[in-house]
Amino acid sequence: MVPTSTSRRSAATSAATSAATGAAATAGHPDGAALSREAIVDHALAMADLEGLDAVSIRRIAQDFAVTPMALYWHVKNKDELLAAMGDRILESLVMPADGGERDLDQLRELMTLLVAALSAHPGSTGLAQVRVLQCETGQLLAERALDILRLSGFSVEQSANLARACLQTAIMLVSGRPGAETRTPQDERAAVLAGKHAALAGLPRDRFPHLIECAAALTDCDDEISYYQGGIELFIAGVQALRRRLPTRDQPLSAEISRPRSAD
C-alpha cells in the first residue's frame, strides 16, 4: 500500500510528538539531574524546605526542569501522588537499627532519634511523613518495632497505640516547631520574620515580662539544634518511663500462676 500525503503527514506528526515527549521525559534540571521520579521528588522536597509546602506544584517543578507539566505526569500521576512520594522519601531515608531481639524503652529512644533525624532533613514536609507512616514499608517497620517495644514493656494495646502515635507526633512537632525553622515562610523572608518576633518580645514591659524578655532569643531561634532535639526526645521518653512505673504489677510471675496446684473442690 502506497502512503498518501495525509498519512505521511500523520506519521510525521506522530513521530515529532513522540520525539518531543521523549526529549521532555529525559530533560534535565539546571543542576544536572535527569528528569526522573526520584529527581522530581527530591526537587519538590528541596522546594518545600526553601519556600514552604504550599509552593510545591506540578507546573512550578516543570518550569524548573524546563519541561511541560505533561512530561512530569510520566513519572507522577498528579500532585497527590507527588506529595505521597515526598512523605515516603523522608521515611525511606531512615535506616532501621539491627534487631537484636531485646526490647526496652532505650530502644524507643533510639527509634525516636532516628525519626527526628530523618524528619529534620526536610522540615518543610514533616506533615507528609505523618500521613504516610502506616502506608510505606519503612514507616510500617518503624511502627511495628515501636509497638513491640511498648507491648513488651507492659502497656496495653490501646496504650501502646496511643504512645506510638504520640511518639510520631512529638517528633514532628520538634522538627516543624523548632524555633527559627519558620517552615511555612519562604527562606528569603525568614530572617525578617524572626527579627520581628524577637523585637516583639524584647519590646514588652520589663516589669511585667522579665523572663519573656530574657528568653526572647531562645524562644524565637535555636543556636543548638542537637541539644534542642535531645531535650525534646528525653522529655518524651521520661514521660513513657513514668507511665510504665505506674502500671499495675502482678504479685507473682505468670509462670508461678500456671504451675500453682489447684485446690481440691
Secondary structure, 3 states (H helix, E strand, C coil): CCCCHHHHHHHHHHHHHHHHHHHHHCCECCCCCECCHHHHHHHHHHHHHHHCHHHCCHHHHHHHCCCCHHHHCCCCCCHHHHHHHHHHHHHHCCCCCCCCCCCCHHHHHHHHHHHHHHHHCCHHHHHHHHHHCCCCHHHHHHHHHHHHHHHHCCCCHHHHHHHHHHHHHHHHHHHHCCCCCCCCCCHHHHHHHHHHHHHHHHCCCCCCCHHHHHCHHHHHCCCCHHHHHHHHHHHHHHHHHHHHHCCCCCCCCHHHHHHCCCCCC
